[in-house]
Amino acid sequence: MEKKKARVGTPWHLWFVGVFFVFLNACGVYDYFMMLGHDSAYYRMNNHGEAVVAYFTDYPILFNVFWAVSISSGLIASILLLFRSCWAVPGALICFVSLICLDVLTFALRDRWHVFGPWSALFDIVILFMMFVLFLYSRKMAKRGVLR
């Protein structure tokens, strides 16, 4: 006789975490297109000066790849979490690792600290930490059997 695995119910916090991270990553996607699209109204709205415009002019392709991978994989991982897919775990890990690579490159090679200032650097660290939390949460839900 074959034993069936007991189906694990969806905890309420999965919906909260999933929707929160979909929103957060959707904001990141919006920011990506506005910054690389050189939307002057968006730059002004965020009080970015000419240094930021120059920063994103001729933005290196490798940095762009890491940025695109981090925001797209973060959004996809968040959506997969809502669908209770175990693929949310590697998606969140890809997001976190690509974000680490992007931060290391931009702070080391593009002088991000001086262009954007310390508050932006703190914001980047908070986002990095939050993506790590998404990975840990997804992994925990997978181990509990919530994600299939």
Secondary structure as GFF3:
##gff-version 3
##sequence-region A 1 148
A	DSSP	alpha_helix	12	36	.	.	.	ID=ss1
A	DSSP	alpha_helix	40	45	.	.	.	ID=ss2
A	DSSP	alpha_helix	50	56	.	.	.	ID=ss3
A	DSSP	alpha_helix	61	82	.	.	.	ID=ss4
A	DSSP	alpha_helix	88	109	.	.	.	ID=ss5
A	DSSP	alpha_helix	112	116	.	.	.	ID=ss6
A	DSSP	alpha_helix	118	143	.	.	.	ID=ss7
###
